[in-house]
Amino acid sequence: MYLFDLDGTLIDSNGIWHDVDVTFLARRGMPYTQEYYEGVAHTILPQAAVFTKAYCRLEQSCEEIIAEWMELAKDCYAHVALKPRVRALLDKLKADGERLAVFTSAVPSHCETALAVHGLAPYFEAVVFAYDLGVDKGCAEAFRLACERLGVKPEDCVFLDDSVKSCRAAKEAGLTVIGVYDPFFESTKGEMPLVCDRFIRDFAELL
């Protein structure tokens, strides 16, 4: 089974959350820092909210923080672009008889919107949300739980993601890992070939 991340892998959406974070922090007179980025990038919203509440020393509840993020993101996922050659790769894999699924830290409604807008939902037999599992994708256990939910063994899965943290966790769980370059993670591109079984800059390399 081919297991795809969503944000930054299938869709060009990492910039959405960068802009949300910058605006959220600016409202509180705070700069966007590497430390903050590492605390919230590719993390499920409840955990990102816990980090943000402590980092910013906020009196807001985690629920209120998440609500503000959702207001800032609004309908961005209805307009987000696909990463180059995504559809061509999915067509090839389906033609080859491969099973496909999504494993994402995205908000379920955002994921569903993006897949629907681009007509991608029919390609995937399932979508597993880290949000539902209650485990961050930076943990190997998240991938074991996702594979269990999909009814497949980790060693029978190829996982594609742009985050080195998620790739490292997937590798630890026993999946074959293909790292996907995204400019948002420029600072970690040197780590990706060391962590992943393969690192690509464009899906054309898999066609």
Sequence and secondary structure as in RCSB ss.txt:
>XXXX:A:sequence
MYLFDLDGTLIDSNGIWHDVDVTFLARRGMPYTQEYYEGVAHTILPQAAVFTKAYCRLEQSCEEIIAEWMELAKD
CYAHVALKPRVRALLDKLKADGERLAVFTSAVPSHCETALAVHGLAPYFEAVVFAYDLGVDKGCAEAFRLACERL
GVKPEDCVFLDDSVKSCRAAKEAGLTVIGVYDPFFESTKGEMPLVCDRFIRDFAELL
>XXXX:A:secstr
 EEE  BTTTB  HHHHHHHHHHHHHTTT    HHHHHHHTT  HHHHHHHHHHHHT  S HHHHHHHHHHHHTT
GGGT  B TTHHHHHHHHHHTT  EEEEE S HHHHHHHHHHTT GGG SEEEEHHHHT  TTSHHHHHHHHHHH
T  GGG EEEES HHHHHHHHHHT EEEEE  GGGGGGTTTHHHHSSEEESSGGGG 
